[in-house]
Amino acid sequence: MDVRQLGLDGVLEIVPKRRGDARGYFIETWNAERFFEAGIDLRFVQDNHSYSAAAGVVRGLHYQLPPRAQDKLLRVIRGKILDVAVDIRRSSKTFGKWVALEISAEKGNQILVPKGFAHGFVTLVPDTEVLYRVTDTYSPAHDRSIRFDDPDIGIDWPSPAGGFELSAKDLKAPTLANAEVFA
């Protein structure tokens, strides 16, 4: 597998090797031993699957506060997204900075978003399915979000033809300046 830093400490693109023949292909998306050899030592406890019918669906920016913070390893099994991670560690030199990565079923790439980052994505094509595993289970008491279009963060989201589609929760999310974040 190839591992590449994305410019913010701990946010990684991971591209597993794809082995294929006339029948199709095989990808090993998680192997604890191989990831450990690459410096990634995580214990995942929950797998999540999201389906978005339209292009322009925004999910995020989401995170959980300590002690229930989550590392996330995300991949797309159908379609394509622009995935975004925002540093929400107040003590970090890169607080409020973001990185984005296009992830697609075709590329087979993944993103690792560590604790201390808000995470979100927008679907770039209809019928997109995303799988992600996390290092802690969902905790409503620790669940938080930040407005996806916060002007102080300034994420360069692609503008879909039909506009963005968000959940009621994400439409009400506070800006980073008003959000409860990591110390």
C-alpha positions in Angstrom: 0.0 0.0 0.0 1.1 3.6 -0.6 0.7 6.1 2.3 0.9 9.8 1.7 0.8 12.8 4.1 -1.9 15.3 3.1 -0.4 18.4 4.7 -2.0 18.3 8.1 -0.4 16.2 10.9 -1.8 12.7 10.8 -4.2 13.1 7.8 -3.2 10.5 5.3 -4.1 9.2 1.9 -3.8 5.4 1.8 -3.9 3.6 -1.6 -4.1 -0.2 -1.1 -2.7 -2.4 -3.9 -5.3 -3.6 -6.3 -4.9 -7.1 -7.7 -7.0 -7.9 -10.7 -7.6 -10.2 -13.6 -10.3 -10.9 -16.2 -12.8 -11.7 -13.3 -12.3 -8.3 -11.5 -10.1 -7.3 -8.7 -9.3 -7.8 -5.0 -8.2 -5.1 -2.5 -7.1 -5.5 1.1 -8.5 -2.3 2.6 -7.4 -3.0 6.2 -4.6 -5.2 7.6 -3.6 -4.3 11.2 -0.1 -5.7 10.7 0.6 -3.8 7.4 -0.9 -0.6 8.8 1.2 -0.9 11.9 4.4 -1.3 9.8 3.3 2.0 8.1 3.1 3.7 11.5 -0.7 3.4 11.9 -1.7 1.6 15.1 -5.4 1.8 15.5 -8.2 -0.5 16.8 -11.4 0.0 15.0 -14.7 -0.9 16.8 -17.5 0.2 14.4 -18.1 0.2 10.7 -20.4 2.8 9.0 -22.0 2.9 5.6 -23.6 5.9 4.0 -25.5 6.1 0.7 -26.2 9.4 -1.0 -28.7 9.5 -3.9 -27.7 12.8 -5.4 -24.6 14.7 -6.3 -24.1 17.7 -3.9 -25.0 15.8 -0.7 -22.9 17.2 2.1 -22.2 15.2 5.3 -20.3 17.1 7.9 -18.3 18.6 9.3 -18.6 16.0 12.1 -16.5 14.9 15.1 -16.8 13.5 18.6 -15.2 15.2 21.6 -13.0 13.3 24.1 -13.2 10.9 25.7 -15.2 9.5 22.8 -13.1 11.0 19.9 -12.8 8.9 16.8 -10.1 8.2 14.2 -11.8 7.5 10.9 -10.6 5.4 7.9 -12.9 6.1 5.0 -13.3 4.8 1.4 -15.8 5.0 -1.4 -17.2 1.8 -2.8 -19.4 3.4 -5.5 -19.2 6.9 -6.8 -16.9 9.8 -5.9 -16.6 12.4 -3.1 -14.5 15.3 -2.1 -13.4 14.5 1.5 -12.4 17.3 3.9 -10.5 17.3 7.2 -10.3 20.4 9.4 -7.9 20.7 12.3 -10.0 21.6 15.4 -7.2 21.3 18.0 -6.9 24.9 19.5 -3.3 24.3 20.5 -2.3 23.2 17.0 -0.3 25.5 14.7 -2.7 24.5 11.9 -5.9 25.1 13.9 -8.7 25.9 11.4 -6.8 24.8 8.4 -8.2 22.1 6.1 -7.2 19.6 3.5 -9.3 17.9 0.8 -8.9 14.7 -1.2 -11.0 13.3 -4.0 -11.8 9.7 -3.1 -13.5 7.4 -5.6 -14.4 3.7 -6.1 -12.4 3.9 -9.3 -9.2 5.1 -7.6 -9.6 2.8 -4.6 -8.0 5.3 -2.3 -8.8 5.9 1.3 -8.3 8.8 3.8 -7.3 8.5 7.5 -8.7 11.3 9.6 -7.3 11.3 13.1 -8.9 12.5 16.4 -8.8 16.3 16.6 -10.2 16.8 13.1 -13.7 17.6 11.9 -14.6 15.5 8.9 -17.0 15.9 6.1 -17.6 15.2 2.4 -19.6 16.2 -0.6 -20.8 13.7 -3.2 -19.5 14.5 -6.7 -21.8 12.1 -8.5 -25.2 10.5 -7.8 -25.5 7.1 -6.1 -22.4 7.3 -4.0 -21.7 4.9 -1.2 -19.1 5.5 1.5 -17.7 3.0 4.1 -15.8 4.1 7.1 -14.5 2.5 10.2 -14.0 4.3 13.5 -12.0 3.8 16.7 -14.9 4.5 19.1 -18.7 3.9 18.8 -21.1 6.7 18.2 -21.9 8.8 21.3 -24.7 11.3 20.9 -23.5 13.1 24.1 -20.1 13.7 22.4 -21.2 14.3 18.9 -20.6 17.8 17.5 -20.5 19.5 14.1 -19.3 22.7 12.5 -20.9 24.6 9.6 -19.6 23.2 6.3 -19.5 26.7 4.7 -17.9 28.6 7.7 -16.2 31.6 6.0 -13.4 31.6 8.6 -12.4 28.1 7.5 -13.0 28.8 3.8 -13.3 25.3 2.3 -13.3 25.4 -1.5 -16.3 23.1 -2.0 -17.2 22.3 -5.6 -20.6 23.9 -6.6 -23.0 21.2 -7.7 -25.5 22.1 -10.5 -28.5 21.4 -8.2 -26.9 23.0 -5.1 -26.0 21.4 -1.8 -28.2 19.1 0.1 -27.7 19.0 3.9 -29.4 17.4 6.9 -31.3 19.6 9.4 -28.5 19.0 11.9 -25.8 20.2 9.5 -27.8 23.3 8.5 -27.9 24.3 12.2 -24.2 23.6 12.9 -22.2 26.4 14.6 -19.2 28.1 13.1 -15.7 27.0 14.3 -15.5 30.2 16.4 -18.7 29.1 18.3 -18.0 25.3 18.4 -16.8 23.2 21.3 -13.5 21.8 20.0 -10.3 20.0 21.2 -7.9 21.9 23.6 
